Amino acid sequence: MKHLIDPTDLTIGEISEIIALAEDIIANREKYSEVCRGKKLATLFYEPSTRTRLSFTAAMMELGGNVLGFADAKSSSVSKGETVQDTVRVINCFADIIAMRHKVEGAPLAATEVSRTPIINAGDGSHSHPTQTMTDLLTIKRELGTLNNLTIGLVGDLKYGRTVHSLIKAMTRYENTKFILIAPPELALPDYIKHDVCDRYGVEYRESNDIESVIGDVDILYMTRVQQERFTDLDEYERVKDCFVLDAEKMRFAKERMAVLHPLPRVNEIAIDVDSDPRAAYFRQVENGKFVRMALILKLLEWQKSGDKEFTQHGTAMNCKCPNPLCISNLEPVRPRFEHSEGVVRCVYCESQAE
Ligand code: CP
């Protein structure tokens, strides 16, 4: 059984296989139109989504399979108090593969502990969003032709932005990646990503206070939304929400061959005058998301059938409490598990440092 909970659950070789399959699907759509006939994907979305849920739905439909699930936890028995693990035990009776989005960090990982079918993390709180990362990697490959030797500017909400965390984890494994971090101090990249991920793999990063001074250096400018829903203090949100805005004027200083990505939705951070620039790749990125999810569904089902791939459950159960109130281990009856990494003990569900 193989699940996709974190980008590091896939080796570089497996990522290449998925990207190559997505490219083949793009070139030969008809060939894949019946390959999932009789298979069912369950989309369990406990948090709002447009792209991820609908691209999973479109992906399974284009493979000839069917889709069931919920788009709002309030319409399911979750509203009566059913746990994530019990919900998954039930859905295992109905579906062959599950895509789950949850506002609680670590919920998809908790699901893997009981599931008989592959679980795909479709975004868990501020933690991780590996299928967006697969979308980003396919987009970078298609826009620039390579995943090596790239300087990536990451702009906006680097603290709560799960797409940023996952993209950094994935890109540190490619040759000569460099990051430029552009965020207000309140939304700076968490230390665990800087130290445990970038420093550990010897990846160069620097911080900047503005887009203008660095836009000419980047191959990828990865814009993100400041996410109002992650703030407990709305005054703080108001202070930082419009810190960094990309517009056509700033694009004048960008390289001729570069790409602007955004996981979307956007609010104000990319002015609409950028949309007509050929380097604005964010709507092409959305379509890539469908193709890469088609490839991912196919690969996970194939790996399950062949039985030659395993998912590693990290960490050991400890009598220790995760300090993150939004971690599944504090909200549902899930046994806290921790692992040692670079001299610190981290919760396996949300990667918070144990107290
Ligand atoms: N990029 C992304 O996750 O978008 P949705 O929240 O609309 O799924």
Boltz pocket constraint, residues with backbone or C-beta under 6 A from the ligand:
constraints:
  - pocket:
      binder: B
      contacts: [[A, 48], [A, 49], [A, 50], [A, 51], [A, 52], [A, 53], [A, 122], [A, 123], [A, 132], [A, 263], [A, 264], [A, 265]]
      max_distance: 6.0
